[in-house]
Amino acid sequence: MLNEEYYDEDIVEDSADKRGNDPADKEIRDAQLLTLLSDAEKYRQQRAYGIEAQLLAHALKLKPNDPMIWNKLGRAHRAAGFLDKALECYEKALELNQEDPWALGNIGAVYIAKEDFAAACDFYAKAVQLAESQQKQNDRDYPVILANYAFALGKNGDKRQAAKLLKEAEKLGYTGGANIRKQLKFSIFDKLF
């Protein structure tokens, strides 16, 4: 159940309209934003993606240029099956931060869902390159990006490179490698790489 104190549209819009420099107003907005994001995460864990998306949309009224919120909203739309809407959100996140490897990876995930594996490979290649140049290989999302890139490469016909990336993802803690190998119909030979 939504807490009307925080999610009443008038309250959110009023605080977004009054973006003064008063520290008290900023603290109220920040507290509202934190509550919205926290509650959105709870609904994500419950797989209530519609409510999650509503909460994140309200959060964007408080902080419209936050690429992290746009990424989260895109994830909610993607999880609910609204791929075009998800893509719009991820593109907005990337527009706000062109150096965001996770936005690129999320765009790649949309293309995997659309079964456009060549486009997915392009976005994952850029995501991996950016993550490595920013030394973000220890981020918890990096192995997922590598595994998804491996999947896209395998579906696009490059099983050798897919096997290498999947092995690297598993070294970094990715646990779904067996499922990807099964989906890509890897042979025992492919696992050697």
Buried (B, 14 or more C-beta within 10 A) or exposed (E): EEEEEBBEEEBBEEBBEEEEEEEEEEEBBEEBBEBBBEBBBEBBEEEBBEBBBBBBBBBBBBBEEBBBBBBBBBBBBBBBEBBEBBBBBBBBBBEBBEEBBBBBBBBBBBBBBEEBBEBBBBBBBBBBEBBEEEEBBEBEBBBBBBBBBBBBBBBBEBBEBBBBBBBBBBEBEBEBBEEBBEEBEBEEEBEEB
